[in-house]
Amino acid sequence: MADIKVPVFSESVSEGTLLTWHKQPGEAVKRGDVLAEIETDKVVLEVTAQADGVLQSVAKNEGDTVLSEEVLGVMGDAGSAPAAQAPAAGASQAGSTEEETSGPIPDEKSAGGTAVQPDSAGTQPAAQGAERREDLSPAVRKVVAENDLDVSQIPASGPRGNITKQDAVVAAQGGSTDQGPQKAAAPAAAQPAQPSPPATIPSGPRTEQRVPMTRIRARIAERLKEVQNTAALLTTFNEVNMQPSMDLRKKYQDQFVAKHGVKLGFMSLFVRAATEALKAFPLVNASIDGKDIVYHGFYDIGIAVASERGLVVPILRDTDAMGLATIEKEIANFAGKARSGKLTMEDMSGGTFSITNGGTFGSMMSTPIINAPQSAILGMHNIIERPIAQNGQVVIAPMMYLALSYDHRIIDGKEAVQFLVMIKNLLEDPARMLLEL
């Protein structure tokens, strides 16, 4: 027997929430299989099996708060039978004589001991509604109670015919309860935790719904408000003619892809331009620690990435030593990890400056909020063709507005403006930047 423990959290993380179990008691597990996922206020962590065996028992339900290195369950040798389990803390026991696992249903049996079989279509009998409520995990019970749902009308998609949090949320949001029978999914290889579906308000007059914030979303809200309450935020704007950068991409894109296996995008050019500007204006790369200003002799740039669970900012480290191809590959890697929930705490720790690109969503102009303890953030926006004066002539050019939000406590307006102008100049003449002129 071996305990399954919560991974060690970083110093800034005190607890997490058990999102989901991917394996059920009695199920065979191979080394490296994902057993469960835990959401902290920064990332989603996977708990993997350290050896082949069988999941004997679970000690925590989906939705439970867990601490660093706390025991989640027990693994046994391959072929061993699952241990009988006492109801987990907080699990409802009224009216039930069966032993239940902490959350998912290991064996769907009635109180009398007769196995409850799905009907011919694969759905559970409606008469089992009361028993299904008792077998719900805390996270599911909370959604059911807050939205006054009838559990007998919620299609179950859990691995053993149980109702998952996703099922309850969909039902609460007006998801169809008459979509026809659904088969219970057979236990399969671990899949990534599915994010909550988009908030679709049910149809009808004056409807509303209440959904708890995820830990990541709550932490984002806390940090952004803390920055607004602490820093002296100010934003300066400029615009850049993207035609020279676009011409560079068009001219060398095929050769770049053939050599490096990745496309040349605008973000790598912005990272390189920002790095050069940070070298010229070290205060923009600095941070405040109490009454001290900390000057950083390295350039770690955070790239804001939108994920299903909220905004995350993985860090490109030592960007002064990176070429355009390396930057593009790292950004693509981070984007993939963000989509699949694989970003680690190490991926997002530290950073001396950040870049956010609202232009990918159509933003024309914004005032981004700095990512504390950093002192500045660069906002990119969408590229729009509009008339400008060039060499005494009115021409149509692809223009982008740039925004630099900064902490006015340590960065003066003059430095902020000059920093942004340098980025503009480098992007309008990218050869200077690439030749380090």
N, C-alpha and C positions, 0 to 999 in steps of 0.2 A: 504494500500500500504506500502511496505517496500523496502528500497534500498538494492541491492546486492553489497557488498563492497569487495575490494581486501583485503586478509588477511594482518595482520600487519607483515611487514618484520623485520628481525633481523637488528641490527645496521649496520652490514657490507654489507647489501643488500639495494640498493637505488631504484631499479626498476625491473620489470619483463616483460615477453612477454606473452600475452594471446595466449595459444596454440590452444585451441578448446572449442567450446560450445557443451555440451552434450544435452542440451535442447533448443527448439526453442520457440519463442513467441507464446503464445496460448496453449502451452503444459502443461498438468497437472504435478505437481511436488509433491512428498512426502517428508516429513521431513527426512533429511539425504541423499537425492539424490545428486549426484555430478552434479552441474550445469555447471562448467567450470574448466579448468586446466590452471595454470599459471606457466611458467618456469622462475626460477631465475637462477643466475649463480652458484647456489649450488644444488637446488632440484626442483622438480615439485610439486606445491601446488594444492590441490583440494579446490574448492569453493563449499560448500555444502548448501543445503536449510535448513533454520532454522525452517521452519514450512511447513505444507501442503499448497498448493495453486496453482497458475498459473503463469507462467513466462509472465509478461506483455510486457516487452520491454528490449532490450539490448542497451547499450550505447557504447560498444567497439567491434571492429571486431577482428577476429582471426588474429594474427600477430601484433596487436597494442601493443605499450609499455604502461604499466600501473604502477601506483605508489601505495605505501602503503595506504590502506583505500580509494582508489579512487572508485567511483561508477561505477559498471559494467553494471547494469541493475536494473529493478524494478520487484518485486514480488507482486501479488495481491491475494485476497481471491479466494478460489476454486469456480469456476463457473463464475468468472468475465471475461469479454472479453478483449483481448489484446488491448493495447493502440496503436493508430496510431503512426507511427514513422517517424521522419525526417531522411533523409539520414545521416549516421554517417560521421564524419570528414574524408575527403580524399576519400569518395566513389564517383565513377563516376556517373554523372547525365545526361550527354549529350544524347539527343535523347530519354529520358524515361520520361513518365508522371506519372509512378506509384510510390507509396511510398514504399521504400525498407528498409529492416532491415539492421543492421550493420553486413553484412557478409552473413549468410545463407538466403535463400529465404523463407519467411513465406507463401506466396501464389503465385504460379507460374501463373501469368496472363499476357496477352499481353497488349500493351499500349492501345488497344481499349477496354479492360475490359473483353475479352473473355478468359476463362480459357484455358491454354495450357495443353493439355492432352498428356501423353506419347502415343507412338504408341502401337500397339497390343503386341509388344515384350517388352515394358517397357522402350524404349529408347526415348530421346528427339529428335524432328525433327531437321535435320541438319540446316534448315533455321533459327533456333533460335540462331545460333552461336553468332551474334552480341549482342543480348539481354543477353545471358549467360555471355558474357564478362563483361557487365555492372554490373551484379549481383555477380561477383566474390569478395571474400574478398581480402583485401590488400595483404595478404600472398600468395594467389593463383595468383593474378594479377602479382606479382613480378616474380614468377616462370614462368608464361606464357610469360611475356615480355622478360625475360632474355634468354629464350630458343626458342622464336619465334614460339610458339605453336598455332595450330588452335583449339580453344576451342570447335568447333563443332565436332571435332574428338576425344575429350577426354571423355571416359566413366565416367559418374557421379555416385558416390556411396553415396552421402550425404543423410541425412535423408529425404529431400524433393526434391530429384533429382538434387541438386546443386553439383557443382564440389568442392571437398575438396582439401586441399594442397597435401594430399597423392596422389590423382588422378593425379594432375599436375606433381608431382615429378616422379611418375611412367612413365607418358607419356614422360617427359623430358629425362628419362634414357633409352628410347627406348622401354618402355612397349608397348605391343601390343595394337594398336587402332582398331584392327579388330578381337577381341576375341569374338565377338558376343555380343548381347544385354545384358545389365546389369540392373537388377531391382533396383529401388531406395529403399534403406533400410527403413523400417518403423521405426518410433521413438521407441526406446527401453530403457531399463534400462541403466543407465550410464555405459560406458565401459572405461577402462583405455586408456589414450592417446596412440595411436599407434606410435612407433618410426619410423623415416624415414627408408625406406628400404636400404639394403646394396648398396653401391655405385657400380653399375654395368654399366660400360661404354658401350654405344650403339655400335653395330657392325658397321663396315665400316672403311675406311681409315682415319687415323689421326683425330679421333674424340676426343672431350673433353667436359667437362661439368663444370659448376660453381654452387656450392651449398653453401649458407651462413652457417657459423658456428652457432651451437646452442649457447645459452648463457653459458651453462655448459661447452661445449668444448672450447669456447673462454676464459672462466675463468681459465680452466685447463692450457691452453697455457700461459696465463699471469702469473699465479703463478709459473709454472715450470721455465719460463724464468727469473722471478724475483729471484728465488732461485739461479740459475746459475750466475746471475749478482751480488748477495750479499754474498752468503756463499762461504767458501773455501772448496769445495767439494773434498773428497778423498774416495777411496774405498779399503777395504782390503778383501781378500778372504781366504776361508778355505774349507775343505771338511769333510763330516761326513758319517760314516758308519751307514746306517739306519737299518741294520739287527736286532740289539737289540730292537729298537722301533717297527719294524715290527713283531718280535716275541711276544712282549708284546700285541700288538693289536690282533694277531691271537689267543693267549692263552685266552684272556679275552673278546673278542668281543661279543660272544653270551650272556655272563652274563651281560655285560655292557648294551647291547641293551634291554635285558629283564628287567633290573632294571630301566634304565633311558629313554628308548624309543627313543634313538638316537644312531647312530654309533660313535665309537671312531675313530677319524681321526688323521692325523698328525698335523693339525693346532693347536689343543688344546695343544699338547705336546710342540710345538714351542712357543706358548704363555706362557705356564708355565715356559719353559726354559728361555725365554727372560725376564720374570718378575724376576726370581731369579738373572739373570745377571744384571738387572737394579738396583736391591738392592745392589749388590756388587760394581757397578760402577755408582754412582749417577750422574756423569757428562753426561753420555750418556742419562740420563732421564731429563737433564736440557735444558734450552733454553736461548737465548740471547734477552734482551730487552734493546735497546740502548747500553749503556756501562756497563750494569749490567748482571750478570749471575743469572738466576732464577732457584733455585733448587726446584723440585717438590717432595713433600712428599707423593705422590700417584702415581699409575701406571695405566694410561689410554692408552691402546694400540689400534691404528687404524689398521683395516684389509682392505687392498685394495681389492675392489670388482669391477669386470668389469660389466658394464651395457650397455644397448643399447644406452644410451645417453653419455657414457664416463666413465672414472674411478671415482669411489666414494670411500671414506674412512670412513665408520662408525666406531664408537669408542666403544670398550669394556672398561667399567669403573671399576676401583678397581679390576684389575685382580689378585692382591695378595690375594683377598678374594674369588676367584672363584675356583671351582673344575673343573675337565675336562668335566664333563657332562654339567655343566652350560655354559662353554665356547662353547662347540659344539652346544648347543641349541641357544645361542645368535648369533653365526655365521650363522647358518641355517636361523634364523629369519631375519637377515640383508640381506642375499642373496635373500630371497623371496621378501622382501620389495624393494630391488634394481631392481629385474626383473620386478616388477609391478609398479615401479615409486612411491613407498609409503614412501621412506626415508624422514625423516624430518630434518630440520636444527639442531635440538637438537641432532639427531642421529650422526651428523658429526662434531659437534663443539667441540673444545678442542683437547685433545690427547697429550701425552708426548713422544710417540714412535710409529713407524709403522712397519708392516710386509706386504710384498707383495710376492705372490706366482706365479712366471712366469712359474713354472714347470707344472701347469695345462694346459698350452698351448704348452708345449714342449721345453721351454727355457732351455738351458744347462748352460748359464752363462750370467749375465748382471750387469750393474752398476746402480742400482735404484737411483732416485733423492729424496732427503729428502722432507718431507711434512712440510714446514715452518709453525710456528716458531720452530718446532721440530728440534733436532740436529742430529738425526740418523734414519736410516731405514734398516731393515733386508730383504734381498732378498733370497727367497727359489727358488730352481730350480728342474728340473726333476730328477728322480732316475734312474740311469743307472748301470747295472751290468758290472763291469770291474775288471781287476786283480789288487790286492794290495798285499803288503807284510805284513804278519801277523804271529808273532811268528816264524820268520825265514822261513816261507813258503809262496809261492805264492798261493793266494786263490781268488776266484771270489766273490765279495761282492756288494750289492746294495748301490751305492755311490751317494751322492748329494753334489753339490757345493753350498756353502753359500757365500753371499756377504754382507758386512756391509758398506754402504755409510754414511759418517759422516761429520760434519762441523769442519774442522781442526782449526777453530778459538778458539774453547773451548775444543775440544777433541784431545788429543795427540795420535800419532800412537800407543804408548805402551798400552794405555787404550783401544783403539779400538781393537787391536789384542787380548788382554787378554779377553775382553768382548766376542769376537767371539769364542775364544778357550773354554771359560766356557760353552757357548751354545753347542758347539760340544761335550764336555765331558758329559754334562747332557743328551744329546740325545743318546749317545753311552752307557750310563748306567742310563736309566730312573728310575730305582728303587731308586737311590740316590736322584733324584729330588722329587719323590713322597713321599719318607720317610723324605725329608728335611734334608739330611745328607750333 
